[in-house]
């Protein structure tokens, strides 16, 4: 099941994974980051939400325009390793 990354963590996520498609075009507060975690690795209630992790897939999209980008397992694993 997918979860949304909290808005305050989005800038660090974009930097960690090298997502540059939104720079100078879409403000971070207009972005939604939908994450699919590796089974059993989603943060539990009360855990600190981090911008990186064992993600399987991610979709980043702007709520104000049609811009979006998908990150796949290989791209995500390279940062988390």
C-alpha positions as a Markdown table, in Angstrom:
| # | Residue | x | y | z |
|---|---|---|---|---|
| 1 | Unk | 0.0 | 0.0 | 0.0 |
| 2 | Unk | 1.2 | 3.5 | -0.8 |
| 3 | Unk | 1.7 | 6.4 | 1.6 |
| 4 | Unk | 2.3 | 10.1 | 1.2 |
| 5 | Unk | 5.6 | 11.7 | 2.2 |
| 6 | Unk | 5.0 | 14.6 | 4.6 |
| 7 | Unk | 5.5 | 18.0 | 3.0 |
| 8 | Unk | 8.3 | 19.0 | 5.3 |
| 9 | Unk | 10.4 | 16.1 | 4.1 |
| 10 | Unk | 9.9 | 16.6 | 0.4 |
| 11 | Unk | 12.8 | 19.0 | -0.2 |
| 12 | Unk | 15.3 | 16.5 | 1.4 |
| 13 | Unk | 13.8 | 13.7 | -0.6 |
| 14 | Unk | 14.2 | 15.5 | -3.9 |
| 15 | Unk | 17.8 | 16.3 | -3.1 |
| 16 | Unk | 18.7 | 12.8 | -1.9 |
| 17 | Unk | 17.2 | 11.2 | -5.0 |
| 18 | Unk | 18.4 | 13.8 | -7.5 |
| 19 | Unk | 14.9 | 14.8 | -8.7 |
| 20 | Unk | 15.5 | 18.0 | -10.6 |
| 21 | Unk | 12.4 | 18.1 | -12.8 |
| 22 | Unk | 10.6 | 20.4 | -10.5 |
| 23 | Unk | 13.4 | 22.9 | -9.6 |
| 24 | Unk | 12.5 | 26.5 | -10.3 |
| 25 | Unk | 9.2 | 25.4 | -11.7 |
| 26 | Unk | 7.1 | 23.9 | -8.9 |
| 27 | Unk | 7.3 | 24.9 | -5.2 |
| 28 | Unk | 7.8 | 22.0 | -2.8 |
| 29 | Unk | 4.6 | 22.8 | -1.0 |
| 30 | Unk | 2.7 | 22.0 | -4.3 |
| 31 | Unk | 4.4 | 18.6 | -4.7 |
| 32 | Unk | 3.0 | 15.3 | -3.6 |
| 33 | Unk | 5.3 | 12.3 | -3.2 |
| 34 | Unk | 3.6 | 8.9 | -3.1 |
| 35 | Unk | 5.8 | 6.1 | -1.8 |
| 36 | Unk | 5.6 | 2.3 | -1.9 |
| 37 | Unk | 7.7 | 0.9 | 0.8 |
| 38 | Unk | 9.4 | -2.5 | 0.7 |
| 39 | Unk | 7.0 | -4.8 | 2.6 |
| 40 | Unk | 7.1 | -4.2 | 6.3 |
| 41 | Unk | 9.4 | -1.2 | 6.3 |
| 42 | Unk | 7.0 | 1.7 | 6.5 |
| 43 | Unk | 7.5 | 3.9 | 9.6 |
| 44 | Unk | 5.3 | 3.0 | 12.6 |
| 45 | Unk | 3.2 | 5.5 | 14.4 |
| 46 | Unk | 5.5 | 7.9 | 16.2 |
| 47 | Unk | 8.6 | 7.1 | 14.2 |
| 48 | Unk | 10.6 | 9.8 | 12.5 |
| 49 | Unk | 9.8 | 10.1 | 8.8 |
| 50 | Unk | 13.0 | 10.1 | 6.8 |
| 51 | Unk | 13.4 | 11.3 | 3.2 |
| 52 | Unk | 15.2 | 8.1 | 2.2 |
| 53 | Unk | 14.4 | 4.4 | 2.8 |
| 54 | Unk | 13.8 | 1.0 | 1.3 |
| 55 | Unk | 11.3 | 2.2 | -1.2 |
| 56 | Unk | 10.0 | 0.0 | -4.1 |
| 57 | Unk | 8.6 | 2.8 | -6.2 |
| 58 | Unk | 7.8 | 6.5 | -6.0 |
| 59 | Unk | 5.7 | 9.0 | -8.0 |
| 60 | Unk | 6.3 | 12.7 | -7.5 |
| 61 | Unk | 3.7 | 15.0 | -9.0 |
| 62 | Unk | 2.8 | 18.7 | -8.8 |
| 63 | Unk | -0.7 | 19.5 | -7.7 |
| 64 | Unk | -0.6 | 22.8 | -9.6 |
| 65 | Unk | 0.4 | 21.5 | -13.1 |
| 66 | Unk | 0.7 | 18.2 | -15.0 |
| 67 | Unk | 4.4 | 17.6 | -14.3 |
| 68 | Unk | 5.3 | 14.2 | -12.7 |
| 69 | Unk | 8.1 | 11.8 | -12.5 |
| 70 | Unk | 8.4 | 8.1 | -11.5 |
| 71 | Unk | 11.3 | 6.6 | -9.6 |
| 72 | Unk | 11.8 | 2.9 | -9.9 |
| 73 | Unk | 13.4 | 0.3 | -7.6 |
| 74 | Unk | 16.8 | 0.5 | -9.2 |
| 75 | Unk | 17.0 | 4.3 | -8.8 |
| 76 | Unk | 15.8 | 4.1 | -5.2 |
| 77 | Unk | 18.1 | 1.3 | -4.2 |
| 78 | Unk | 21.2 | 3.2 | -5.3 |
| 79 | Unk | 20.5 | 5.9 | -2.8 |
| 80 | Unk | 19.4 | 3.7 | 0.1 |
| 81 | Unk | 22.3 | 1.2 | -0.2 |
